[in-house]
Amino acid sequence: MGQQLQGWRSASAQRLWLSMLIDTMEEISRPERCDEPCDAQLLAALRAQLSRPALARVPYASAYSLRN
């Protein structure tokens, strides 16, 4: 976790991102991980990001930002 990909241009980068997402979801869903405390700053950052409005789909524009 904590890795960031710089480009979304290629199909291989998208597959890598999806693979990392699946690996992370499998890791955090393990029963022994449920008892671990979560970092309060990480949770606050996640809540802030999820509270932002969704971007409108614009032709030829990427929904991803390097600022994330």
Contacts in CASP RR format, 6 or more apart in sequence:
PFRMAT RR
TARGET T0000
AUTHOR 0000-0000-0000
METHOD contacts of the structure
MODEL  1
MGQQLQGWRSASAQRLWLSMLIDTMEEISRPERCDEPCDAQLLAALRAQL
SRPALARVPYASAYSLRN
1 24 0 8 1.000
1 27 0 8 1.000
3 20 0 8 1.000
4 68 0 8 1.000
5 13 0 8 1.000
5 16 0 8 1.000
5 17 0 8 1.000
6 66 0 8 1.000
7 13 0 8 1.000
7 64 0 8 1.000
8 14 0 8 1.000
8 17 0 8 1.000
8 62 0 8 1.000
8 64 0 8 1.000
27 33 0 8 1.000
49 68 0 8 1.000
55 63 0 8 1.000
57 63 0 8 1.000
END
